[in-house]
Amino acid sequence: MHAQRERTVKLMLLALFIAFAVIQLVGELVDPVFIIAMVKIMPVLVLGVFLVMMGGRKVTTLVLGFIASATGDVLLALEPVLKGNMFIFGLLAFLLAHIFFIITFARIAKWNPKRIPAAVGVLLFAGLLLSQVLQQAGGLKLPVAIYGLFLVSMAISAIFAVQKSVLLGIGGAIFVSSDGSLAWNRFVGQFAGSGFVIMATYYVAQLLLARGFLFEIGAVKDQWSAAPEAVADAPQA
C-alpha cells in the first residue's frame, strides 16, 4: 500500500510538471489570460487528485463537484476575452458543483440540534448579503437568486454532515463568504484587494471541505479538528 501511494505521488508530481509546462507554452501562443485561467484551477485539481488517493470511490461525487468548480473558474477567468456571457455559464458550473456537494454531504448528514445555530447564522448572513446583491443584479436576479439558494443549501448540508470534524462545516460557511465577496464585488461595489480575498477564501473553503469529508469517512485522522462532542465521546487514555 505504501509503495503504491508513493508511486501515485511521483506520477502526480510528474503530471503537475507537464501540466504547468503545457499551460505556459500554450499561453505564449494564445493569450496570457489563458495562463491565469489554467493556473487558477490547479489547486482545486490537485485537491481532487488528493481526494481520489485518500478516499477512492467514496469521494466520487465530491471530486465531480471539484471538477465542476474548476470548470466554473476557467469560464469566469476567460470572461474578458471570450464572447458571450461567460458569467452565466460559470454560474451554472458552480451550481452543478454545489449539487454534487449537497449529494455528497447529504449521504452522511444527521439531524443534530447543536448544528442549528451555525446553520441559522449562515442563513442570515447569506440572506442579508443576497438582499443587497439582488437589488443591483438587474437581469441576472433570477439566476443569482437560484444560485444563492443552492450555495446556502450546500453550506447547511455541510454543517449537518459534521459528526467528527468541524472542518466540513467551516468550509461550507467560508464558501458562502467567498461567493458573497465575489457577488458584492461584481454587483454592489468593488473593494480593495477583492481578488485576493475571493480566491483566498475560495481555496481555503475547498481545502476544508476536502479534508473535513475525508475525516468524516475515516480516510484520514485529524483529531485537532474534531467536533466538541466527538472529543467528549472519545475513549480516555
N, C-alpha and C positions, 0 to 999 in steps of 0.2 A: 504494500500500500504506500509506504514511504517513497520507494523508488518510483512508483507510478506518479505520485504527486510531484516529485522533483522533476521528472521528465515533462510533466504538464507545465510546470512553471518555466522551464527552459524554452519550451515551444511558445509559450505566451510572450516571453521577452523577445524572442526572435520575431514573432508576429508583430509586436509593437514596433520594433525597429523597422521592419518592412513597411508597416502602415504609415509611420511618420515620414519615411523616405519618399514613399509614393505621393503622399499628401503634398510634401514640399515641391516635388518635381512637377506634379500636375498644376499646382498653384502658380509655379513660374510660367507655365504655358497659358493658363487661363486667366485667373484674377486673384489678387491677394485675399479677397473676401472668402474665396474657396478654402484657403488655408485656415482662416479664422473659424469657419464653419466646421471643418473637419477636426481641428484641434479641440474645439469646444465640446465635441461629443466623446472624445477619447476617455475622460474619467468615467463616464457612465458606462461605456462599453467594457472598460476594464473591470468595473464593478460587476457587470453581467457575467464576465468570464469567472471572476472570483466566486460568484453565487453558484455557477454550474459546478465548479471544482469542489465546493464545500457541501452543496445541498443536493446535487444530482437532479433527478426528476421532480423532487418535491418543490423545487423553486421555478418550475417551468412558467407558470403564469406571471410570477414576479419578473422573471427575465424578459418575458414578452412585453411587460409594462416598461421596462428599461429601454428596450429596443424602440418602442413607440415614442418614449420620451426623447431618445436620441434623434429620431426622425423629426419630431417637432422642433428640436434645437436647430437642426440643419435648415429647415424651412424658414424659421424666424431669422436665422443669421443671413440667409440668402435673399431675404425680402427686399433689400435695397437694390439688388441687381437683376432680380427676376421679374418678369412682367406678371401681372395678376395680383390678387390679394393673397399673398403667402401667409398673412396673419391668420386668415380663416382656416387654411389648410394646417398651419401649425397648431391652431387651437383644437382642431379635430384630432390631430395626432396625440396631443396631450390628453384629450378627453378619452381616447381609446386607452391610453396608458392608465388613467385613473380607473377605468372599468376593469382592467386586468388587476390593478392593485386591490380594488374592492373585492373582487373574486378571491384573490389570494388571502386577504386578511379575514374575510367573512368565514373562511373554512376553519379558522382557529379561534374566532371571536366567541366570547361567552359573556352573558349578562353579568355585570358587576356594578352595583350601586356606587362603589368607590370611584368609578370612572366618570360618573355623571358630571361633577364639577368641571373636569377638564374638557369634556365634550361640550358643555354649555359655554365655557369660555371661548372655545374655538368657534362655536356657532355665533356668539355675539360679536366677536371680533370680525369674522367674515361678513356677517350681516351689515354691520356698520360701514365696513370698507366698501362692500358691494353697492350699498345705497348711494355712496358718493360717486363711485365709478360709473354706475348706470346713468347718472344724470348727465354725464359727459360722453357716453358711448355712442350716441347718435344712432345710426342704422345698425350698429352691432349690439344693441341692447339685448336682443333675444339670445344670440349665441353666447354672449358673455355671461348672461344670467344662467343659462343651462350649464355652461362650463363650471360656473361657481358652485352650482348645486352638486355636481359630481366631485368637485375638489373637496368640498366640505364633507361629503359622504365618505370619501376616501380617508380623510383625516379622522373622522369619528370611528370608522371601522378599524383603523389602526389603533386608536385609543382602547377600544373594547377588545382588541386582539392581544393586548398586554396581559400576559399571565406571569411571565418570568422577568422580562426586561423592559424597562421604561423607555429604552431607545426607540422602540417602534412608535409609541405614542408621540414622543418628542419629534421624531422625524416627520410624522404626519402634520403636526402643528407648524413646524418650520416650513414645510412645503407650502402651506397656506400663506404664511408671511412672505415667502419668496414670490409666489404668483401674485399676491396682493401688491407687493412693491412694483412688480412689472406692470400690472394693470394701472396702478396710480401714476406711474411714470409716463405711461402711454396716453392715458385719457384725461387725467386730472391736472397734473403738472410735473415737469421734470425736476429732479432734485440732485444735488451734487453727489457724485460717487454712486449713482444709481446702478450702473452696470456692474460694479464690484459687489454691491450689496445683493443684487438679484442673483448673480451667479454664485457668490459665496454661500448664501443661504440654500440655494438650489442643490449645490454639491453636498453640503452638509446633510440636507434632508435625505438625499438619495443614499448617502453612506449609512445614516442611522436606520433607514428603512431596511437596507440590505443586512446590516449587522444585527439589528433587532430581530428580524424574522428568522435569521439563521439560529439565533439563540433560542427563540421560541420553539423551533422544531428540533432542538437538541443537536444541531450540526456544529455548534461552537460553544465553548464555555466562557462566560463573561460575567463573573459574579459582581464586579464593581458597578454594573448597570442593572442589577437585579431590582425588581419591583419590591417595595417595602414588605408586602405580605408574603412574597416568595422568600425573602430573607428570614422573616419571622417563622415561617413554616419549615425552614431548613433544619436538618438534624444538627444538634450541637456536638462539637468535638469533645 
